[in-house]
């Protein structure tokens, strides 16, 4: 009889990373039964969906509060489904606000947990580590300094490598007839609504470049066309899009590290609900929001947050990035050494299998 894995994945980048782990697990054994919260990509590799993450992908305190009844119902639905389906292990992927609460409940039920891409508690809420202090919790980190943080709270964590290192190795750059600046306004509708109108004003400052907008497939084309009329929409993988660009302007998130790993200098921005930002600023304990800057411990990519994210200031930062392109790329070349060359998906799959072996349950 196959082993049962229950996945809880709440947004696109998490799903993409989860799929690679699922594919690696299938290479070791074909008889997994998998179920949970996920998306179309997970469904394609054999996960039966209880619900789709697209209905629950929001970021920000105010945004979450507005949909709180929605999330409460989802939590109740997942708990009921887990108790009925009786998985051998629950795999939590990122999605910290939801998954930390679920992890605490799973521990009380005695259900084994693997947290792949654990919350960045070192940045905003170290005390919440206690929610992962369960007897059968496995923590698989994708940033090299995270195991040391968890160890300081008495938790064992394993660094498996960063998924993007392997995923980007065979990337072919997007081809465009003129030099272009890549605009990536985010993967959530509210991010696009806040970020794209500012980005759409940049072409007038740089007539020597085309400005192309990355569109994610789960958001309607009309949203982009309304906010950035006249700009070309590109529907291609973010790494390929970034690799072909001279520079980029990116909403804070996974794409900032993708840009860094393919060697494309960028300006990082974020603009959201003012109250959410005010709350976040009181909690956050790190100097940077961009992953490349956090890993390198230096503002290699300029960061413009909230009121700072204006067309004039973004244009100034972009000019700086373009003028220092070679020097920035030299600093970015340090990232692969810091992250390592290991295949994170394979390492994570092997760790999950070892967790079953340690329990004497391998099917």
C-alpha positions in Angstrom: 0.0 0.0 0.0 1.4 3.4 -0.9 2.2 6.1 1.6 -0.1 9.1 2.0 1.2 12.7 1.8 -1.0 15.7 2.4 0.2 19.0 0.9 -0.7 22.5 2.0 0.6 25.0 -0.6 -0.8 28.6 -0.7 0.7 30.4 -3.7 2.4 30.0 -7.1 6.1 29.9 -6.3 5.4 27.4 -3.5 3.5 25.2 -5.9 6.3 25.3 -8.4 8.8 24.2 -5.7 6.4 21.5 -4.4 6.0 20.0 -7.9 9.7 19.4 -8.2 9.8 17.6 -4.9 6.8 15.5 -5.9 8.5 14.6 -9.2 11.6 13.6 -7.2 9.5 11.5 -4.8 7.9 9.7 -7.8 11.4 8.8 -9.1 12.1 6.9 -5.9 8.7 5.2 -5.7 5.6 5.4 -7.9 2.8 4.5 -5.4 2.3 7.7 -3.4 -1.2 8.9 -2.7 -1.3 12.7 -2.5 -4.0 15.2 -1.6 -4.4 18.7 -0.2 -4.4 22.4 -1.0 -2.6 23.2 -4.2 -2.9 24.2 -7.8 -3.1 23.0 -11.4 0.6 22.1 -11.6 0.3 19.8 -8.5 -2.9 18.3 -9.9 -1.0 17.4 -13.1 1.6 15.4 -11.1 -1.0 13.4 -9.2 -2.2 15.5 -6.2 -6.0 15.3 -5.6 -7.1 18.9 -4.7 -9.3 19.6 -1.8 -9.1 23.3 -2.7 -7.1 25.6 -5.1 -4.6 28.0 -3.6 -5.7 30.7 -6.0 -8.7 31.5 -3.9 -6.5 32.1 -0.8 -3.4 33.9 -2.1 -3.3 37.2 -0.2 -0.4 39.0 1.5 -0.6 41.7 4.2 -2.3 41.9 7.6 -5.3 44.0 6.5 -5.8 41.9 3.4 -5.9 38.7 5.5 -8.2 40.2 8.1 -10.7 41.2 5.3 -10.8 37.5 4.3 -10.5 36.0 7.8 -13.8 34.1 7.7 -12.7 32.7 4.3 -9.4 31.4 5.9 -11.2 30.1 9.0 -13.5 28.0 6.8 -10.5 26.7 4.9 -8.7 25.8 8.1 -11.7 23.9 9.3 -12.1 22.2 6.0 -8.5 21.0 5.8 -8.5 19.8 9.4 -11.6 17.7 8.8 -10.2 16.4 5.5 -6.9 15.4 7.2 -8.7 13.6 10.0 -10.8 11.7 7.5 -8.0 10.9 5.0 -5.4 10.0 7.7 -2.2 10.9 5.9 1.1 9.4 6.9 2.7 12.9 6.8 1.6 16.5 6.1 4.0 18.6 3.9 3.6 22.3 4.5 5.2 24.6 1.9 5.9 28.2 2.8 2.5 30.1 3.4 3.5 31.0 6.9 0.4 32.7 8.4 -1.7 29.7 7.7 0.7 26.8 7.9 2.2 27.8 11.3 -1.3 27.6 12.8 -1.9 24.3 11.1 1.4 22.9 12.2 0.5 23.6 15.9 -2.8 21.7 15.5 -1.1 18.8 13.6 1.4 18.4 16.5 -1.5 18.1 18.9 -3.0 15.4 16.8 0.3 13.5 16.6 0.5 13.8 12.8 4.0 14.0 11.4 5.0 17.2 9.6 7.6 18.2 7.1 7.9 22.0 6.7 9.6 22.7 3.3 10.5 26.3 2.9 9.8 27.2 6.6 8.6 30.7 7.6 11.3 33.5 7.7 10.7 33.8 11.5 14.2 35.1 11.9 13.0 38.2 10.1 9.7 39.0 11.8 8.6 36.7 14.7 11.3 34.5 16.3 9.0 33.6 19.2 6.6 31.8 16.9 9.2 29.1 16.5 7.5 27.3 19.4 4.7 26.4 17.0 7.1 24.0 15.3 8.3 22.4 18.5 6.5 19.2 17.9 7.9 15.6 18.5 7.7 14.6 14.8 8.4 17.8 12.9 11.0 17.9 10.1 12.2 21.3 8.9 13.8 21.6 5.4 15.4 25.0 4.8 16.3 26.7 1.5 18.4 29.5 2.9 21.9 28.5 4.2 21.8 30.5 7.5 18.4 29.2 8.6 19.5 25.9 10.3 21.6 27.9 12.7 18.6 30.1 13.6 16.4 27.1 14.3 19.2 25.4 16.3 19.3 28.5 18.6 15.7 27.6 19.6 16.5 23.9 20.1 15.1 22.8 16.7 16.9 20.6 14.2 16.7 21.9 10.6 18.3 20.7 7.4 19.5 22.9 4.6 18.5 21.2 1.4 19.7 23.9 -1.0 17.7 26.5 -2.8 15.3 25.2 -5.5 16.1 28.0 -7.9 19.8 27.0 -8.3 18.9 23.8 -10.1 15.7 25.1 -11.7 17.5 27.9 -13.5 20.4 25.9 -14.9 18.8 25.2 -18.3 17.1 28.6 -18.7 17.1 30.0 -22.3 16.8 33.8 -22.4 13.7 35.4 -23.8 14.4 37.0 -27.2 13.2 40.5 -28.1 14.4 42.7 -31.1 15.4 45.6 -28.9 17.0 45.9 -25.5 14.3 45.8 -22.8 13.6 46.4 -19.2 11.6 43.6 -17.5 8.7 44.7 -15.4 7.4 42.0 -12.9 4.5 43.5 -10.9 3.9 40.3 -8.8 1.7 37.2 -8.9 -1.2 38.4 -6.9 -4.0 40.7 -8.1 -3.6 43.3 -5.3 0.2 43.5 -6.0 -0.4 44.1 -9.7 -3.0 46.8 -8.9 -0.6 48.6 -6.6 2.7 48.2 -8.5 1.9 48.2 -12.2 0.6 51.8 -12.5 3.9 53.1 -11.2 5.9 50.7 -13.5 3.8 51.8 -16.5 5.2 55.3 -16.2 8.8 54.4 -16.6 9.1 54.2 -20.5 9.0 58.0 -20.8 12.3 58.1 -18.8 14.1 55.6 -21.0 13.3 55.9 -24.7 16.3 53.7 -25.6 14.6 50.6 -24.0 11.4 48.7 -24.5 9.5 48.0 -21.4 7.8 44.6 -21.2 5.4 43.3 -18.6 5.4 39.8 -17.2 1.9 38.5 -17.0 1.0 35.5 -14.8 -1.5 33.1 -16.4 -3.9 33.0 -13.5 -4.6 36.7 -13.6 -6.8 38.2 -16.3 -5.2 40.0 -19.3 -7.7 42.8 -18.9 -6.2 43.7 -15.5 -2.8 44.4 -17.1 -4.2 46.1 -20.1 -6.2 48.5 -17.9 -3.3 49.4 -15.7 -0.5 49.5 -18.3 -2.2 50.4 -21.7 0.2 50.2 -24.6 2.9 48.1 -22.9 3.6 44.6 -24.3 2.6 41.7 -22.1 4.9 38.7 -22.1 3.8 35.2 -21.0 7.0 33.3 -20.5 8.8 31.9 -17.4 10.1 34.7 -15.2 13.8 33.3 -15.3 13.8 33.3 -19.1 12.2 36.8 -19.2 14.7 38.1 -16.7 17.7 36.5 -18.4 17.0 38.3 -21.6 16.6 41.7 -20.0 19.1 44.5 -19.6 17.6 45.2 -16.1 14.4 44.8 -14.2 11.9 46.3 -11.8 10.5 43.7 -9.6 7.9 43.4 -6.9 9.5 41.9 -3.8 9.3 38.1 -3.8 10.9 35.0 -5.5 11.5 36.8 -8.7 14.1 39.0 -7.1 16.3 36.0 -6.4 15.6 34.6 -9.9 16.9 37.9 -11.3 20.0 37.7 -9.1 20.8 34.1 -10.1 20.5 34.8 -13.8 22.7 37.9 -13.4 20.1 40.6 -14.2 20.4 43.8 -12.1 17.1 45.0 -10.7 15.3 47.5 -8.6 13.1 45.9 -5.9 9.8 47.6 -5.0 6.8 47.0 -2.8 3.6 49.0 -2.4 0.6 47.8 -0.5 -2.0 48.6 2.1 -0.5 51.4 4.3 -1.8 49.8 7.5 -0.3 46.4 6.6 3.0 48.1 5.9 2.9 50.0 9.2 2.3 46.7 11.1 5.0 44.9 9.2 7.6 47.6 9.8 7.0 47.2 13.6 7.6 43.4 13.3 10.4 43.1 10.8 13.9 42.7 12.3 16.0 42.7 9.1 17.4 45.6 7.0 16.3 44.3 3.6 13.2 42.8 2.0 14.9 41.4 -1.1 16.3 37.9 -0.9 19.5 38.7 -2.8 20.2 41.5 -0.4 19.5 39.4 2.6 21.7 36.6 1.5 24.6 38.9 0.4 23.9 41.1 3.4 24.2 44.2 1.2 21.8 46.4 -0.8 23.0 45.1 -4.1 19.6 45.8 -5.6 18.0 49.1 -4.6 14.8 48.8 -2.5 11.9 51.2 -2.7 9.0 50.6 -0.4 5.6 52.2 -0.1 5.8 56.0 -0.6 9.3 55.6 -2.0 8.0 53.6 -4.9 7.3 56.5 -7.3 8.0 56.8 -11.0 10.7 59.4 -10.4 12.5 57.4 -7.6 12.3 54.1 -9.5 13.7 55.9 -12.6 16.6 57.2 -10.6 17.3 53.8 -9.0 17.1 52.2 -12.4 19.6 54.6 -13.9 22.0 53.8 -11.1 21.5 50.0 -11.7 22.1 50.4 -15.4 25.3 52.5 -14.8 26.6 50.0 -12.3 25.5 46.9 -14.2 29.0 45.2 -14.4 29.8 45.8 -10.7 26.4 44.5 -9.6 26.8 41.3 -11.7 30.2 40.7 -10.1 28.5 40.8 -6.6 25.7 38.5 -7.8 28.3 35.9 -8.9 28.8 35.1 -5.2 25.3 33.8 -4.8 25.8 30.3 -6.2 28.7 29.7 -3.9 26.6 30.8 -0.9 23.6 28.7 -1.9 25.5 25.6 -3.0 25.0 23.4 -6.0 22.8 20.7 -4.5 19.4 19.9 -6.0 16.9 21.1 -3.4 14.0 19.0 -4.7 16.0 15.7 -4.6 17.5 16.5 -1.2 14.0 17.3 0.1 12.5 14.1 -1.3 15.3 12.1 0.2 14.8 13.7 3.6 11.1 12.9 3.5 11.8 9.3 2.6 14.4 9.1 5.5 11.7 10.4 7.9 9.6 7.4 6.9 12.5 5.1 7.3 13.3 6.4 10.7 9.8 5.5 11.7 10.1 2.1 10.1 7.2 2.9 7.7 8.3 2.6 4.1 5.2 0.9 2.7 
